[in-house]
Amino acid sequence: MQKISLKDDLQQNTYPGRGIVLGKTPDGRKAAAAYFIMGRSENSRNRIFVTDGQGIRTQAYDPSKLTDPSLIIYAPVRVLGNKTIVTNGDQTDTIYAGMDRQLTFEQALRSREFEPDGPNFTPRISGILHIENGKFNYALSILKSSDGNPQSCHRYTFAYENPLAGEGHFIHTYMHDGDPLPSFEGEPKRVEIPDSLDALTALLWDNLNPDNKVSLFVRMIDLESGETETRIVNKHA
């Protein structure tokens, strides 16, 4: 699979929805993880990311305008030992609880499927970073309806062992804007990872559609020391 430009891919897509990027920095010393959310409705746009322990959670920017919290208020990022879990919904907690009981990433997601928000039936996208003894691997998952038919759930897991320096993979919920919104198709996109936290933050935030972008989380983890650096950017500062 050919690497694509994250900048070009984001600039050409007004509404990829929610997205996860996982990978390794060019020097091979750090794991990188990013998650962004976008919104078209007032309810979806009325959100910010806030720190929650070692992870983050979504929160209403203006609580008086919050109408339905069911699919927009959740913990996108949680940390379980040497594992960092990143998802676009409350399946973060499902993965955390399952892996805490020694289930695999894929097994933990068996109890979940796409979101019940017909006619879109938004895919559940999930990622996990596992770091041990200076080495790491990661995986991405998508649970989606069968071309918009909620009678069938299609489950795909993509695992990346010993990822190469300077590259990563990008998955998002929707192919592009539409009504209904078309679910992501194919393998996660192979992308270049910049060499610093600030560079990755700017690459994502500056190229997401300015009308639809809402919040961004970016983290880099030193593979030897385990030290983390994190950036959170909210449109509602």
C-alpha positions, 0 to 999 in steps of 0.5 A, a space after each residue: 500500500 502506497 503512503 498517502 499525504 495526511 495533509 492532502 487527504 484531510 484537505 480533500 475531505 470535508 467530513 471524515 467524521 472521527 479519526 484515529 492515527 497510530 504510528 511511530 516517529 521517524 527516529 523510531 523512538 516514540 509511538 504516536 497516537 491521535 484522535 479527532 472528532 468533527 460535527 455537523 449538528 449543534 449537539 455534536 459541535 458542542 464538545 471539548 476534550 478534557 483530561 481524565 486521569 491518563 486519558 481523556 473524555 468528551 464534555 459539553 462545552 455549553 451544558 445548556 445546549 446538550 440535547 442527547 449525550 448517548 453517543 457524544 459523551 464518552 472516554 475516547 482514550 484510556 490507559 491500561 498498564 502498557 496499553 493505550 486504548 483509543 476509540 470513537 465511543 464508549 467501547 473504550 470502556 468495553 476494551 479496557 474491561 475485557 483486556 483487564 480480564 485477559 481478553 484480546 483486543 478483538 475478543 473484547 469488541 465481540 460484544 459491540 457493533 456499529 452505533 445505533 444512529 440510523 440511517 448512518 449506522 456510524 462505524 465503531 473505530 478502535 485502536 490500541 498501542 502496546 509497548 513492552 521492553 522498548 518495542 511496540 505494536 498496534 492494531 486498529 478495528 472497525 465494526 460497520 454495517 453491511 453497506 448501511 444494512 443494520 441486519 449484518 455487522 462486519 468486523 475487521 481488525 488490522 494488526 501492525 507488528 514492529 511498525 516501521 519508523 516514520 509511518 503509521 495508519 489512519 482510519 476514520 468513520 466516514 468516506 466523505 460527507 453525505 446523507 446518509 454518511 457512507 462508512 469507511 471502506 478498505 484498509 486503514 490508510 498508510 501515512 507518514 508520521 512527523 518527528 514531533 508532537 507539535 508537528 503532528 498536532 499542526 498537521 492534523 488540526 490545520 488541515 481538518 475542515 475548519 467548519 466541522 472540526 471540533 477537538 483533537 488529542 495527540 500523544 507521543 510515548 517514549 518507547 524506552 522510558 514510557 514518558 508521554 507528551 500530550 496535546 489537546 486542541 479544542 475549537 471552543 477554547 
